[in-house]
Amino acid sequence: MDDSSEDIDPIKRSPLWEFVKAHEEEMQVGGDSLDYLNAQLEETTRIVWQLAAENARDRNAKTIQEDDVREAFRELVHPHMMLLDVTEMLDRYKGEFESLAEADPVLPSDGGESDGG
C-alpha cells in the first residue's frame, strides 16, 4: 500500500457525528471518541477490503463483488461469533453436568464427603 492512502479520508466527521447522535440522541459525543471510532471504522474497512480482494483473487477475478465483501465480513466476524456459540454451549453442558451430578447416587447430595459406598 502506498503513502497516498494516508491522505484519503473515507469517513467524514460531520456525517459520522450525525449518525451516532441519531442512534443515541441523549448521549453526548465526548473527547476523542469520534476520532477513535473513525479510526476503527477505517481500519475495519481496510481489513474487510483486503479480505474481499483475496476472495476475488481466489476466484481469479479482477473485480471485487458483493459476495467477496460478504464473505470477508463473515471471515472477520466468524471467530468472534464462534466464541459466543461455544460459551452458550458450555453453559448448556454445565447445566446438564450439574443435573447429572445431583442425580448421581454415589456423589454426596448435601455437599459432604462421600464414604465411597
DSSP file (Angstrom, degrees, kcal/mol; ACC not computed):
  #  RESIDUE AA STRUCTURE BP1 BP2  ACC     N-H-->O    O-->H-N    N-H-->O    O-->H-N    TCO  KAPPA ALPHA  PHI   PSI    X-CA   Y-CA   Z-CA
    1    1 A M              0   0    0      0, 0.0     2,-0.1     0, 0.0     0, 0.0   0.000 360.0 360.0 360.0 137.9    0.0    0.0    0.0
    2    2 A D    >   -     0   0    0      1,-0.1     3,-1.2     0, 0.0     4,-0.2  -0.391 360.0-105.7 -91.5 171.4    1.4    3.4   -0.8
    3    3 A D  G >  S+     0   0    0      1,-0.2     3,-1.6     2,-0.2     4,-0.4   0.680 107.6  78.7 -69.5 -17.9    1.5    6.6    1.3
    4    4 A S  G >> S+     0   0    0      1,-0.3     3,-1.0     2,-0.2     4,-0.5   0.770  81.4  67.3 -64.3 -23.7   -1.3    8.2   -0.7
    5    5 A S  G X4 S+     0   0    0     -3,-1.2     3,-0.6     1,-0.2    -1,-0.3   0.749  89.4  66.0 -67.4 -21.4   -3.8    6.1    1.2
    6    6 A E  G <4 S+     0   0    0     -3,-1.6    -1,-0.2     1,-0.2    -2,-0.2   0.798  98.7  52.3 -67.4 -28.1   -2.9    8.1    4.3
    7    7 A D  G <4 S+     0   0    0     -3,-1.0     2,-0.3    -4,-0.4    -1,-0.2   0.616  87.7  98.9 -84.3 -13.6   -4.3   11.3    2.8
    8    8 A I    <<  -     0   0    0     -3,-0.6    -3,-0.0    -4,-0.5     0, 0.0  -0.576  53.6-166.2 -79.5 134.5   -7.7    9.7    2.0
    9    9 A D        +     0   0    0     -2,-0.3    -1,-0.1     1,-0.1    -3,-0.1  -0.781  14.7 169.0-120.0  84.8  -10.5   10.4    4.4
   10   10 A P        +     0   0    0      0, 0.0     2,-0.7     0, 0.0    -1,-0.1   0.748  67.3  56.0 -72.2 -22.4  -13.3    7.9    3.5
   11   11 A I  S    S-     0   0    0     27,-0.0     2,-0.2     4,-0.0    31,-0.1  -0.918  81.1-146.5-116.4 109.5  -15.3    8.6    6.6
   12   12 A K     >  -     0   0    0     -2,-0.7     4,-1.7     1,-0.1     5,-0.2  -0.514  10.2-134.9 -79.1 140.4  -16.3   12.2    7.1
   13   13 A R  H  > S+     0   0    0     -2,-0.2     4,-2.8     1,-0.2     5,-0.2   0.905  98.2  52.3 -61.9 -48.0  -16.5   13.6   10.6
   14   14 A S  H  > S+     0   0    0      1,-0.2     4,-2.5     2,-0.2     5,-0.2   0.934 111.9  43.5 -62.7 -49.5  -19.8   15.5   10.3
   15   15 A P  H  > S+     0   0    0      0, 0.0     4,-2.3     0, 0.0    -1,-0.2   0.876 114.5  51.9 -63.3 -34.0  -21.9   12.7    8.8
   16   16 A L  H  X S+     0   0    0     -4,-1.7     4,-2.6     2,-0.2     5,-0.2   0.930 110.0  48.4 -65.9 -43.9  -20.4   10.2   11.4
   17   17 A W  H  X S+     0   0    0     -4,-2.8     4,-2.4     1,-0.2     5,-0.2   0.927 112.6  48.5 -59.8 -45.8  -21.3   12.6   14.2
   18   18 A E  H  X S+     0   0    0     -4,-2.5     4,-2.1     1,-0.2    -1,-0.2   0.887 111.2  51.8 -61.5 -39.2  -24.9   12.9   12.9
   19   19 A F  H  X S+     0   0    0     -4,-2.3     4,-1.2     2,-0.2    -2,-0.2   0.943 112.3  42.9 -63.5 -49.7  -25.1    9.2   12.5
   20   20 A V  H  X S+     0   0    0     -4,-2.6     4,-1.4     1,-0.2     3,-0.2   0.885 114.1  51.5 -68.6 -36.1  -24.0    8.4   16.1
   21   21 A K  H  < S+     0   0    0     -4,-2.4    -1,-0.2    -5,-0.2    -2,-0.2   0.885 106.2  55.0 -65.2 -38.2  -26.2   11.2   17.5
   22   22 A A  H  < S+     0   0    0     -4,-2.1     3,-0.4     1,-0.2    -1,-0.2   0.801 111.9  44.4 -64.9 -28.4  -29.2    9.9   15.6
   23   23 A H  H  < S+     0   0    0     -4,-1.2    -1,-0.2    -3,-0.2    -2,-0.2   0.690 129.6  22.8 -91.5 -19.9  -28.7    6.5   17.3
   24   24 A E  S >< S+     0   0    0     -4,-1.4     3,-1.6    -3,-0.1    -1,-0.2  -0.522  70.9 167.8-142.9  70.4  -28.1    7.7   20.8
   25   25 A E  T 3  S+     0   0    0     -3,-0.4    -1,-0.1     1,-0.3    -3,-0.1   0.805  74.6  54.2 -59.4 -34.4  -29.7   11.2   21.0
   26   26 A E  T 3  S+     0   0    0      2,-0.1     2,-0.3    -5,-0.0    -1,-0.3   0.610  95.5  85.1 -79.4  -9.7  -29.5   11.5   24.7
   27   27 A M  S <  S-     0   0    0     -3,-1.6     2,-0.3    -6,-0.2    -3,-0.1  -0.695  72.3-134.8 -95.8 144.6  -25.7   10.8   24.8
   28   28 A Q        -     0   0    0     -2,-0.3     2,-0.8     1,-0.0    -2,-0.1  -0.648  19.8-120.7 -89.6 152.0  -23.0   13.4   24.3
   29   29 A V        -     0   0    0     -2,-0.3     2,-0.3     2,-0.0   -12,-0.0  -0.851  41.8-158.7 -93.0 109.9  -20.0   12.7   22.0
   30   30 A G    >   -     0   0    0     -2,-0.8     3,-2.4     2,-0.0     4,-0.3  -0.667  32.6 -43.9-102.9 147.0  -17.1   13.1   24.3
   31   31 A G  T 3  S-     0   0    0     -2,-0.3     3,-0.4     1,-0.3     4,-0.2  -0.044 116.6 -19.6  50.3-130.7  -13.4   13.8   23.9
   32   32 A D  T 3> S+     0   0    0      1,-0.2     4,-2.7     2,-0.1    -1,-0.3   0.139 100.0 115.5 -96.2  18.6  -11.7   11.9   21.1
   33   33 A S  H <> S+     0   0    0     -3,-2.4     4,-2.6     1,-0.2    -1,-0.2   0.887  77.6  47.5 -59.2 -40.7  -14.4    9.2   20.9
   34   34 A L  H  > S+     0   0    0     -3,-0.4     4,-2.6    -4,-0.3    -1,-0.2   0.892 111.8  50.3 -68.6 -38.8  -15.5   10.2   17.4
   35   35 A D  H  > S+     0   0    0      2,-0.2     4,-2.4     1,-0.2    -2,-0.2   0.906 112.2  47.8 -64.1 -40.9  -11.9   10.2   16.2
   36   36 A Y  H  X S+     0   0    0     -4,-2.7     4,-2.5     2,-0.2    -2,-0.2   0.932 112.4  48.5 -65.6 -45.2  -11.3    6.8   17.7
   37   37 A L  H  X S+     0   0    0     -4,-2.6     4,-2.6    -5,-0.2     5,-0.2   0.924 111.1  51.4 -59.1 -44.6  -14.5    5.4   16.2
   38   38 A N  H  X S+     0   0    0     -4,-2.6     4,-2.4     1,-0.2    -1,-0.2   0.927 110.2  48.3 -58.0 -47.3  -13.5    6.9   12.8
   39   39 A A  H  X S+     0   0    0     -4,-2.4     4,-2.3     1,-0.2    -1,-0.2   0.895 112.7  48.6 -62.3 -40.7  -10.0    5.3   13.0
   40   40 A Q  H  X S+     0   0    0     -4,-2.5     4,-2.7     2,-0.2    -1,-0.2   0.888 110.8  50.2 -68.2 -38.8  -11.5    1.9   13.9
   41   41 A L  H  X S+     0   0    0     -4,-2.6     4,-2.5     2,-0.2    -2,-0.2   0.909 111.3  49.0 -64.4 -41.5  -14.0    2.1   11.1
   42   42 A E  H  X S+     0   0    0     -4,-2.4     4,-2.4    -5,-0.2    -2,-0.2   0.921 112.8  47.2 -63.3 -43.3  -11.3    2.9    8.6
   43   43 A E  H  X S+     0   0    0     -4,-2.3     4,-2.5     2,-0.2    -2,-0.2   0.911 112.5  49.2 -66.0 -42.0   -9.1    0.0    9.9
   44   44 A T  H  X S+     0   0    0     -4,-2.7     4,-2.8     1,-0.2     5,-0.2   0.911 111.4  50.2 -61.9 -42.1  -12.1   -2.4    9.8
   45   45 A T  H  X S+     0   0    0     -4,-2.5     4,-2.7     2,-0.2    -2,-0.2   0.914 109.9  50.6 -61.7 -43.3  -12.8   -1.2    6.2
   46   46 A R  H  X S+     0   0    0     -4,-2.4     4,-2.2     2,-0.2    -2,-0.2   0.927 112.6  46.2 -61.1 -45.1   -9.2   -1.8    5.2
   47   47 A I  H  X S+     0   0    0     -4,-2.5     4,-2.5     2,-0.2    -2,-0.2   0.937 113.9  47.3 -64.1 -47.5   -9.2   -5.3    6.6
   48   48 A V  H  X S+     0   0    0     -4,-2.8     4,-2.7     1,-0.2    -1,-0.2   0.909 112.3  50.3 -61.3 -41.9  -12.5   -6.2    5.1
   49   49 A W  H  X S+     0   0    0     -4,-2.7     4,-2.4    -5,-0.2    -1,-0.2   0.893 109.9  50.3 -66.9 -37.9  -11.4   -4.8    1.7
   50   50 A Q  H  X S+     0   0    0     -4,-2.2     4,-2.2     2,-0.2    -1,-0.2   0.931 112.6  46.7 -63.1 -44.8   -8.2   -6.8    1.8
   51   51 A L  H  X S+     0   0    0     -4,-2.5     4,-2.3     1,-0.2    -2,-0.2   0.907 111.9  51.0 -62.8 -41.1  -10.0  -10.0    2.6
   52   52 A A  H  X S+     0   0    0     -4,-2.7     4,-2.4     2,-0.2    -1,-0.2   0.890 108.7  51.6 -63.5 -39.2  -12.5   -9.3   -0.2
   53   53 A A  H  X S+     0   0    0     -4,-2.4     4,-2.7     2,-0.2    -1,-0.2   0.901 109.0  50.6 -64.2 -40.3   -9.6   -8.7   -2.6
   54   54 A E  H  X S+     0   0    0     -4,-2.2     4,-2.5     2,-0.2    -2,-0.2   0.907 109.3  51.5 -62.1 -40.8   -8.2  -12.1   -1.6
   55   55 A N  H  X S+     0   0    0     -4,-2.3     4,-1.0     2,-0.2    -2,-0.2   0.913 110.8  47.7 -61.9 -42.4  -11.6  -13.7   -2.2
   56   56 A A  H ><>S+     0   0    0     -4,-2.4     5,-2.7     1,-0.2     3,-0.6   0.919 111.1  50.7 -64.6 -43.4  -11.7  -12.1   -5.6
   57   57 A R  H ><5S+     0   0    0     -4,-2.7     3,-2.1     1,-0.2    -2,-0.2   0.894 104.5  57.9 -61.2 -38.9   -8.2  -13.3   -6.4
   58   58 A D  H 3<5S+     0   0    0     -4,-2.5    -1,-0.2     1,-0.3    -2,-0.2   0.804 107.4  48.0 -60.7 -28.0   -9.1  -16.8   -5.3
   59   59 A R  T <<5S-     0   0    0     -4,-1.0    -1,-0.3    -3,-0.6    -2,-0.2   0.371 117.4-117.7 -88.9   3.9  -11.8  -16.7   -8.0
   60   60 A N  T < 5S+     0   0    0     -3,-2.1     2,-0.3     1,-0.2    -3,-0.2   0.853  70.3 140.4  58.4  36.4   -9.2  -15.4  -10.5
   61   61 A A      < -     0   0    0     -5,-2.7    -1,-0.2    -6,-0.1    -2,-0.1  -0.778  51.4-157.0-109.1 153.7  -11.3  -12.2  -10.8
   62   62 A K  S    S+     0   0    0     -2,-0.3     2,-0.5    -3,-0.1    -5,-0.1   0.340  77.9  73.5-106.3   2.9  -10.1   -8.6  -11.0
   63   63 A T  S    S-     0   0    0     -7,-0.1     2,-0.6   -10,-0.0    -2,-0.0  -0.974  76.9-135.1-121.6 129.4  -13.3   -7.2   -9.7
   64   64 A I        -     0   0    0     -2,-0.5     2,-0.2     4,-0.0   -11,-0.1  -0.728  29.2-161.5 -82.4 121.2  -14.4   -7.4   -6.1
   65   65 A Q     >  -     0   0    0     -2,-0.6     4,-1.7   -13,-0.2     3,-0.5  -0.516  33.0-102.3 -99.7 167.9  -18.1   -8.4   -6.0
   66   66 A E  H  > S+     0   0    0      1,-0.2     4,-2.9     2,-0.2     5,-0.2   0.894 122.3  56.3 -55.6 -42.3  -20.6   -8.1   -3.2
   67   67 A D  H  > S+     0   0    0      1,-0.2     4,-2.5     2,-0.2    -1,-0.2   0.851 103.4  54.8 -61.2 -34.0  -20.2  -11.8   -2.4
   68   68 A D  H  > S+     0   0    0     -3,-0.5     4,-1.8     2,-0.2    -1,-0.2   0.909 111.3  44.3 -63.8 -41.3  -16.5  -11.2   -1.8
   69   69 A V  H  X S+     0   0    0     -4,-1.7     4,-2.5     2,-0.2    -2,-0.2   0.908 112.4  51.6 -70.2 -42.5  -17.2   -8.4    0.7
   70   70 A R  H  X S+     0   0    0     -4,-2.9     4,-2.2     1,-0.2    -2,-0.2   0.931 111.8  47.0 -58.6 -45.5  -19.9  -10.5    2.4
   71   71 A E  H  X S+     0   0    0     -4,-2.5     4,-2.8     1,-0.2    -1,-0.2   0.872 109.3  55.0 -64.6 -37.0  -17.5  -13.4    2.7
   72   72 A A  H  X S+     0   0    0     -4,-1.8     4,-2.2     2,-0.2    -2,-0.2   0.921 108.3  47.8 -63.0 -44.3  -14.8  -11.1    4.0
   73   73 A F  H  X S+     0   0    0     -4,-2.5     4,-2.7     2,-0.2     5,-0.3   0.919 111.8  50.7 -61.2 -42.5  -17.2   -9.8    6.8
   74   74 A R  H  X S+     0   0    0     -4,-2.2     4,-2.9     1,-0.2    -2,-0.2   0.927 110.0  49.8 -61.2 -43.9  -18.0  -13.4    7.6
   75   75 A E  H  < S+     0   0    0     -4,-2.8    -1,-0.2     1,-0.2    -2,-0.2   0.880 114.3  45.6 -61.3 -38.2  -14.3  -14.3    7.8
   76   76 A L  H  < S+     0   0    0     -4,-2.2     4,-0.3    -5,-0.2    -2,-0.2   0.895 122.7  33.4 -71.9 -41.0  -13.7  -11.3   10.1
   77   77 A V  H >X S+     0   0    0     -4,-2.7     4,-2.2    -5,-0.2     3,-0.7   0.743  97.0  84.0 -90.1 -26.1  -16.6  -11.9   12.4
   78   78 A H  H 3X S+     0   0    0     -4,-2.9     4,-2.7    -5,-0.3     5,-0.2   0.863  87.7  51.7 -52.1 -48.2  -16.8  -15.7   12.4
   79   79 A P  H 3> S+     0   0    0      0, 0.0     4,-1.6     0, 0.0    -1,-0.3   0.884 112.4  47.6 -59.4 -35.3  -14.2  -16.3   15.1
   80   80 A H  H <> S+     0   0    0     -3,-0.7     4,-1.6    -4,-0.3    -2,-0.2   0.899 112.5  47.7 -71.4 -40.4  -16.0  -13.9   17.5
   81   81 A M  H  X S+     0   0    0     -4,-2.2     4,-2.5     1,-0.2    -1,-0.2   0.868 108.2  56.5 -66.3 -35.8  -19.4  -15.4   16.8
   82   82 A M  H  X S+     0   0    0     -4,-2.7     4,-2.8    -5,-0.3    -1,-0.2   0.889 103.2  54.4 -63.7 -38.5  -17.9  -18.9   17.4
   83   83 A L  H  X S+     0   0    0     -4,-1.6     4,-2.3     2,-0.2    -1,-0.2   0.912 109.3  47.8 -60.5 -42.2  -16.7  -17.8   20.8
   84   84 A L  H  X S+     0   0    0     -4,-1.6     4,-2.3     2,-0.2    -2,-0.2   0.925 112.2  49.3 -63.4 -44.0  -20.2  -16.7   21.7
   85   85 A D  H  X S+     0   0    0     -4,-2.5     4,-2.4     1,-0.2    -2,-0.2   0.917 112.0  47.8 -61.1 -44.2  -21.6  -20.0   20.4
   86   86 A V  H  X S+     0   0    0     -4,-2.8     4,-2.8     2,-0.2    -1,-0.2   0.891 109.8  53.1 -65.8 -39.2  -19.1  -22.1   22.4
   87   87 A T  H  X S+     0   0    0     -4,-2.3     4,-2.1    -5,-0.2    -1,-0.2   0.927 111.0  46.4 -61.1 -45.1  -19.8  -20.0   25.5
   88   88 A E  H  X S+     0   0    0     -4,-2.3     4,-2.1     2,-0.2    -2,-0.2   0.907 112.7  50.4 -62.7 -41.8  -23.5  -20.8   25.2
   89   89 A M  H  X S+     0   0    0     -4,-2.4     4,-2.7     1,-0.2    -2,-0.2   0.914 109.7  50.1 -64.4 -42.6  -22.8  -24.5   24.5
   90   90 A L  H  X S+     0   0    0     -4,-2.8     4,-2.6     1,-0.2    -1,-0.2   0.882 108.3  53.3 -64.1 -37.3  -20.6  -24.7   27.6
   91   91 A D  H  X S+     0   0    0     -4,-2.1     4,-2.0     2,-0.2    -1,-0.2   0.916 110.2  47.7 -61.6 -42.7  -23.3  -23.1   29.7
   92   92 A R  H  X S+     0   0    0     -4,-2.1     4,-2.3     1,-0.2    -2,-0.2   0.940 112.9  47.8 -62.8 -46.6  -25.8  -25.7   28.5
   93   93 A Y  H  X S+     0   0    0     -4,-2.7     4,-3.1     1,-0.2     5,-0.2   0.886 108.0  55.9 -62.0 -38.4  -23.3  -28.5   29.2
   94   94 A K  H  X S+     0   0    0     -4,-2.6     4,-2.5     1,-0.2    -1,-0.2   0.935 108.9  47.0 -58.8 -46.5  -22.6  -27.1   32.6
   95   95 A G  H  X S+     0   0    0     -4,-2.0     4,-2.1     2,-0.2    -1,-0.2   0.901 113.0  48.9 -61.8 -41.6  -26.3  -27.3   33.5
   96   96 A E  H  X S+     0   0    0     -4,-2.3     4,-2.3     2,-0.2    -2,-0.2   0.917 112.3  47.8 -65.2 -43.0  -26.5  -30.8   32.1
   97   97 A F  H  X S+     0   0    0     -4,-3.1     4,-2.7     2,-0.2    -2,-0.2   0.887 110.1  52.3 -66.3 -38.1  -23.5  -32.0   34.1
   98   98 A E  H  X S+     0   0    0     -4,-2.5     4,-2.4    -5,-0.2    -1,-0.2   0.908 110.0  49.3 -63.1 -40.5  -24.8  -30.3   37.3
   99   99 A S  H  X S+     0   0    0     -4,-2.1     4,-1.7     2,-0.2    -2,-0.2   0.914 112.0  48.2 -63.8 -42.7  -28.1  -32.2   36.8
  100  100 A L  H  X S+     0   0    0     -4,-2.3     4,-0.9     1,-0.2    -2,-0.2   0.911 111.7  49.7 -63.2 -41.9  -26.3  -35.5   36.3
  101  101 A A  H  < S+     0   0    0     -4,-2.7     3,-0.5     1,-0.2    -2,-0.2   0.897 109.6  51.2 -65.2 -39.6  -24.1  -34.8   39.4
  102  102 A E  H  < S+     0   0    0     -4,-2.4    -1,-0.2     1,-0.2    -2,-0.2   0.849 113.7  44.9 -65.4 -33.4  -27.2  -34.1   41.5
  103  103 A A  H  < S+     0   0    0     -4,-1.7    -1,-0.2    -5,-0.2    -2,-0.2   0.576  86.3 110.4 -86.7  -9.7  -28.9  -37.3   40.4
  104  104 A D     <  -     0   0    0     -4,-0.9     3,-0.2    -3,-0.5    -3,-0.0  -0.529  57.8-154.7 -71.6 121.6  -25.7  -39.4   40.9
  105  105 A P  S    S+     0   0    0      0, 0.0    -1,-0.2     0, 0.0     4,-0.1   0.690  90.6  55.8 -71.7 -16.9  -26.3  -41.8   43.8
  106  106 A V  S    S+     0   0    0      2,-0.1    10,-0.3     8,-0.1    11,-0.1   0.835  92.9  78.3 -83.8 -33.9  -22.5  -42.1   44.5
  107  107 A L  S    S-     0   0    0     -3,-0.2     2,-0.1    -6,-0.2     6,-0.1  -0.484  94.3-102.0 -76.8 145.5  -21.9  -38.3   44.9
  108  108 A P        -     0   0    0      0, 0.0     3,-0.2     0, 0.0     6,-0.1  -0.420  25.9-159.3 -66.4 139.9  -22.8  -36.7   48.2
  109  109 A S  S    S+     0   0    0      1,-0.2    -2,-0.0    -4,-0.1    -3,-0.0   0.668  85.5  52.0 -94.5 -18.6  -26.0  -34.7   47.9
  110  110 A D  S    S-     0   0    0      3,-0.1    -1,-0.2     2,-0.1     3,-0.1   0.277 118.0 -99.8-102.8  11.6  -25.5  -32.4   50.9
  111  111 A G  S    S+     0   0    0      1,-0.3     3,-0.1    -3,-0.2    -2,-0.1   0.392  87.1 121.2  87.7  -4.4  -22.1  -31.1   50.0
  112  112 A G  S    S-     0   0    0      1,-0.1    -1,-0.3     0, 0.0     2,-0.2  -0.246  72.6 -80.0 -84.1 177.7  -20.4  -33.5   52.4
  113  113 A E        -     0   0    0     -3,-0.1     2,-0.3    -6,-0.1    -1,-0.1  -0.520  41.4-122.4 -78.0 143.7  -17.8  -36.2   51.6
  114  114 A S        -     0   0    0     -2,-0.2    -7,-0.1     1,-0.1    -1,-0.1  -0.635   8.5-140.8 -81.6 144.3  -19.0  -39.5   50.1
  115  115 A D        -     0   0    0     -2,-0.3    -1,-0.1    -9,-0.1    -2,-0.0   0.429  42.4-114.2 -86.3   3.2  -17.9  -42.5   52.1
  116  116 A G              0   0    0    -10,-0.3    -9,-0.1     1,-0.2    -2,-0.0   0.572 360.0 360.0  79.8   7.4  -17.3  -44.4   48.9
  117  117 A G              0   0    0    -11,-0.1    -1,-0.2     0, 0.0   -11,-0.0   0.426 360.0 360.0 137.1 360.0  -20.0  -46.9   49.3
